[in-house]
């Protein structure tokens, strides 16, 4: 039977491909960015993946999340995504947790067992908790900044978190990390794009009671799959390229 990952092996080489298969990646947050990152990793032959997210699929997720279908509305995002990932590669070890990451819940997930951690969390406090937890364990981290309110995926960049610019969420992350006396370094995926005023819709054009948006406690931001998916793909590529660089991949510089 033809190996589904043979085409990638032609780029990475067999040793790096074997290392990819041995690797375990945690993807924390499987929304518009994290879901596509998880899919890209599994389609690249990652042997083990843990996905973490507390939310359920709702209709407004369909425009940007890979597991969001009309048939999956109402299901846990992690359950729907796990099913899809196993359909892509039944040999992949897929672990899922339908709960939020925080300092209080961090021991639940055994992050020490990961080779790489992807941060695709939207909530600032939980994002900061994850960053601190990952660094206390010395694990490689790749983190997504804000991908809402953007339309042009070609403007997405990667940089050390302290070198990011033009991204409001990245600014809040830097500010939060300083308050926690954190001075570590990790790669952030971000975009400085600013949508022209002429393209910005009125505030709160709809309500989605399944997410509690009607309470006014959660800001609604527009989003586009072209951008969120591109950010997820970049995060996955950072993992694959790092594995290749470590294990002598042929074209991974």
C-alpha positions, 0 to 999 in steps of 0.5 A: 500500500502506498504510504500517505506521507511519501511525498513529504519524505521526498522533501524531508528525507527519511530520517527526518520523516521518522523523527516526525512520526516519533514526535508528540505535539500539543495544540492548545486551542483548536479554533480558527488557527489551531484546528488547521495547525492540527490538521497540517501536523497530522497530514505531515505524519506527526505520530502523536498529537494532543488537542485541548479546547473547552468549546463546542462547535457553533454555526459561526465557526463554520467560516474558519474552523476545519472541524466546523460543519453543519453536521458537527454543530453542538459537538465538542470541538475536540471530539469533532476534530479528533474524529477527523484527524483519525480519519486522515491517519488512523495510526496517529495517536490523538488525545483530546481534552475538552477543557480550558488550559490554565494554571489551575488545570495545567497538571491535567494535561501532562505537557511535559510529555510533549516535544512541541507546544502550539499556543492558539489560545484566544483568552489572554490570561490562559495564553500567559498561563500556558507560556509560563508553564511551557517555559518552566518545563523547557519545551519548545513553544510556537504561539499565534497572536491575533488573527481576527480583523484581517483579510490578507494572509500574505502579511503574516510574519514570524518573529520573537515575541519581543520583536512583534509589532502592529498586533494588538494581542501581541502587545497585550501578551508582551505587557502581561509577560512583563507584569509576570517578570517573564523574559524568555523568548519564543517564536510568535506568528502575527500580522500587523495588518489593519483593516481599512475603516471602510471595511469594518462592519458595525459592532455586534451585527449578530448574536450567538447565544451558544457562545454567550456573546449576548452577555456583552462579556466577549468582544466579537471580532470578524475573521476570515479563514484565509488568514486563520488557516494560513497562520495555522499552517505556518505554526505547523511548518515551524514544528516540521522545519525544526524537526527537519533541522534537528534530524538532517532534513534535506530541504528544511533550512 
